[in-house]
Amino acid sequence: MSDLPLPTMEPVLSRSAPLEMRPQEFREIGYELVNTLADFLGSMSERRSAHDATPAGIRTLLGDGSLPEHGTGAASLIGEAAQLLIDHSLLNGHPRFMGYITSSPAPIGALADLLAAVVNPNVGAWTLSPMATEIERQTVRWIAEMVGYPADAGGLLVSGGNMANFVGVLAARRAKADWDVRTGGLRSSTAGKLLIYTSCETHTWVEKAADLFGFGTSAIRWIPTDTSLRMNVTELRSQLETDLESGNQPFMVVGTAGSVSTGAIDPLPAIAEICQEYNLWFHVDGAYGAFAAVLPDAPDDLKGLALADSLALDPHKWLYSPLEAGCALVRDAGALEDTFNFHPTYYHFDGQDEDPPINFHSYGMQNSRGFRALKVWLGLRQAGRAGYARMISDDIFFSRELHRRIAGHPEFEAFTQELSISTFRYVPVNLATTGTDREEYLNQLNKDLLSVLQKTGDVFVSNAVIGGAFVLRACIVNFRTAMSDIDMIPEIIAATGRELDAQRRPVRC
Ligand SMILES: *Cc1c(COP(=O)(O)O)cnc(C)c1O
C-alpha cells in the first residue's frame, strides 16, 4: 500500500499549489529583484568582469546537499540566486569585456524575457501564440531588411549561430540532393558523395553539421585562404572541378561574413557567382558580421550576403540581445517548409482562408518554441535602424582605435583588425629579434598572459592563432565600451605582460 497522502476531497478552489504565487507576493519579490538588478547594472563598470573561480569553489557555495525534500520561500530563493549569479559570473556586460563574440546584453531584452516568460506563448503554432507569432514574423522581416536581404524571405529565430547555420545546411540538402532525402535518407546508390565547400577559417559548426546530418566530416572540402584569411575562390573552383570529375556531388558552399578568429569577410559576390554557375546552394554564416551590413559604408563583399540562398545571423551578438537568439533566413520560404514540415494527425493548425497562418514548428527543428523574438523586436524598436548603425559603427571605431594604439606601443606587435576584432601580442622590449626560441617563448608568454587577464578581469580578451602565433584578441560587441576604456587597455595588458616576463627572464645585473 502506498503511504502517499490521499488527495483530500477539498476542491481546486482552495488549492494552494507549492508553486503558486499570489499577485502581491509576485509584486514584492519582483520589485526587490528589479532593485537588485538596477544596482547591478549601475555598478557594472566598478566590478571586475571576471573572477578566479574554480569548479570546486563554486560547488562549495552551492552546498553539496541532495534534492530538497521540501520547498523554501520564493523571496529568499530569488534574493540568494541573484547574489550568487551577480558575484560569481563572468560579466559580459562590463565595458571592458571583449572576449569571444559575446555582447553586452540590452536591458530591454531582459525585461522582454520576463514578459515573455509570464505570458508564455508557445510560438510553435499560430493558434497557440497569435500575437507572438506575428511579432516573430515581423522581427524576421526587419532583420532581413536591416542587412539588405529580401524581406519576403522565410526565416525564424533559433537559439544561436550554430542552429541557424544548421537550418541552412538542412535546407540546402533538401533542395540540392537529386533524390528525395526525406524518405530515402542520405545513402543513395544513384549519386556520388554530397560535398560541402568552405574555408579553413569557418567556425566549427560546419564539422558538427557534417557529422550530425549524415554527410560525415570527410564531406567537407576545406578551401585555403589568402593572406587576409579570406576564401581563395580560384582554389574553390579547381576543387569543384576535381570533385565533379571524380563523380561526387558538390551541393553547397559556405561563405563567412565575419570570421570568428579575425572578422575576415569572404569574397561573397565572387562565391555567389560560382554557386550560380555550378548550381550550388550558397549559404552565408553571418553570425557575427552580418549586422554590420546595416552600415552605409559596408564593404561590397559583406553586402554580397544578399545573394545567399540562406543566411545565419546572431541577434545575441551584434543586436545585443541577451542569450539566446539566433536567426536563420532562407531566400525561398517554401524551401524551409519543404525541409521541416510534417503533418501529424494531432495538429489542426492550418487556417482555411487565403491568409494562412504561419506555424513556426514547420519552419525549423523545434516543436514547442519560446518567445525569443520579443527581446529582439523590442531592441530593434528601442534603437531603430539608425541606433543600431550608431552602436555597430562605434564598436568598429573603438576596435580600430585600440588597434592603432597597440600598433604604436613599443611592447606590442599588432596582427589583424577587421570589423570589431583586433589581434595582437605582447612582446617584451629587450627580447632577441629572431629565432624559433623566440616564437616559442612569445607563444607561452601570451598564453600565460591571457590566463592572468581572464582571471583578474580588468579587461577580458580571448585569443586566436594566426600563422602559428598565439595572439590576444579583443572583439568589441559592446555598447558600453567607451574611449576611456580603450585608453586604459594597452597599459593594463602591457603591465601584466611585463610582470610575467620578469618572472620568467629575470634581468641579470
Ligand atoms: C558565434 C559564431 C557561431 C556560433 O554561434 P552561436 O551563437 O555560438 O551558436 C558561428 N559562426 C560564427 C562566424 C560565429 O561568430
The ligand as a Gaussian input file, in Angstrom:
#p B3LYP/6-31G(d) Opt

LIG

0 1
 C       29.386000      32.847000     -32.862000
 C       29.534000      32.238000     -34.193000
 C       28.973000      30.994000     -34.487000
 C       28.255000      30.172000     -33.441000
 O       27.159000      30.859000     -32.951000
 P       26.492000      30.511000     -31.549000
 O       25.537000      31.609000     -31.347000
 O       27.604000      30.496000     -30.551000
 O       25.857000      29.178000     -31.689000
 C       29.092000      30.524000     -35.771000
 N       29.764000      31.222000     -36.715000
 C       30.332000      32.409000     -36.465000
 C       31.035000      33.152000     -37.551000
 C       30.237000      32.964000     -35.197000
 O       30.801000      34.146000     -34.940000

